Amino acid sequence: QVQLVESGGGLVQPGGSLRLSCAASGSIFNLYAMGWYRQAPGKQRELVARFSSDGSTSYADSVKGRFTISRDNAKKTVYLQMNSLKPQDTAVYYCNVVSSSIYWGQGTQVTVSS
């Protein structure tokens, strides 16, 4: 049994920063990918950033240069550092793991507003 728990969301002003965390519990085998997605009201869920099994990273064009994905294997935690936040970054952010099964966190709200 695998559970993903996100934290770190909140309300920030444009230009501000947030750091999201996703802590995993349980054993994950055959790990293919792990990363972050987001979904804004009325829009489809989209990939924000991810690690592939070879350690390479991918980012959505809209966040390149502003967001950084990282991980701490000992803590079984993946992070998303978000800098220079814009109002259009407002969304619910979800942690995702692709293994022999697909796992999702419960989501954490990020709101960027003055």
C-alpha positions in Angstrom: 0.0 0.0 0.0 1.4 3.4 -1.1 0.2 6.8 0.1 1.3 10.2 -1.1 0.8 13.2 1.1 1.4 16.8 -0.2 2.1 19.8 1.9 3.4 23.4 1.5 0.6 25.0 -0.5 -0.9 28.3 0.5 -1.6 31.9 -0.5 1.3 34.0 -1.9 1.7 37.3 -3.7 2.8 37.4 -7.4 6.6 37.1 -7.5 6.7 35.1 -4.3 7.8 31.5 -3.7 6.5 28.3 -2.3 8.0 24.9 -1.7 5.8 21.9 -2.0 6.6 18.5 -0.5 5.3 15.1 -1.2 6.1 12.3 1.3 5.6 8.7 0.3 4.8 5.8 2.6 4.8 2.2 1.7 7.0 0.3 -0.7 7.3 1.4 -4.4 8.6 -1.2 -6.9 9.4 -0.7 -10.5 9.3 3.1 -10.3 8.9 4.6 -13.7 8.3 8.2 -12.9 7.4 10.7 -10.2 6.4 14.3 -10.3 3.9 17.0 -10.0 0.7 17.9 -11.8 -1.7 20.7 -11.4 -5.3 21.5 -12.2 -7.0 24.9 -12.3 -10.8 25.3 -12.3 -12.2 24.5 -15.7 -9.0 23.2 -17.0 -7.5 19.7 -17.5 -4.9 18.4 -15.2 -1.4 19.1 -16.6 2.1 17.9 -16.0 4.2 20.5 -14.2 7.5 18.6 -13.5 8.7 15.1 -13.2 11.6 12.7 -12.8 11.8 9.8 -15.1 13.4 6.4 -14.1 16.8 7.5 -15.4 16.8 10.6 -13.3 16.1 13.0 -16.1 13.7 15.9 -15.5 10.9 17.4 -17.6 9.1 20.7 -17.1 6.1 22.3 -18.6 7.1 25.2 -20.8 5.1 27.6 -18.7 7.2 26.9 -15.6 10.7 26.4 -17.0 13.3 28.6 -15.3 10.9 29.2 -12.4 10.2 25.8 -10.9 12.6 23.1 -9.8 11.8 19.5 -8.9 14.1 17.6 -6.5 14.0 14.6 -4.2 15.4 13.1 -1.0 15.6 9.4 -1.4 16.3 8.8 2.3 13.1 10.7 3.3 11.1 9.3 0.3 10.1 12.8 -0.4 9.8 14.8 -3.7 9.8 18.6 -3.7 8.7 21.3 -6.0 10.4 24.7 -5.5 8.3 27.4 -7.1 9.8 30.8 -7.6 8.5 34.0 -9.4 5.0 32.8 -9.0 2.3 34.2 -11.3 -1.5 34.3 -10.9 -1.8 31.8 -13.6 0.0 29.3 -11.4 -3.0 29.2 -9.2 -4.2 25.6 -9.1 -4.4 22.4 -7.0 -1.1 20.7 -7.2 -0.9 16.9 -7.1 1.9 14.5 -6.4 2.1 11.6 -8.8 4.0 8.3 -8.9 3.9 5.8 -11.8 5.0 2.4 -10.8 3.3 -1.0 -11.2 0.3 1.1 -10.3 -0.4 4.8 -10.5 -0.7 6.8 -7.3 -1.9 10.3 -6.6 -1.8 12.6 -3.6 -4.8 14.4 -2.3 -3.7 17.7 -3.7 -2.6 21.0 -2.1 -4.0 24.4 -3.1 -1.7 27.1 -4.4 -3.2 30.5 -4.8 -1.2 33.4 -6.2 -2.9 36.7 -5.7 -2.4 40.3 -4.6 
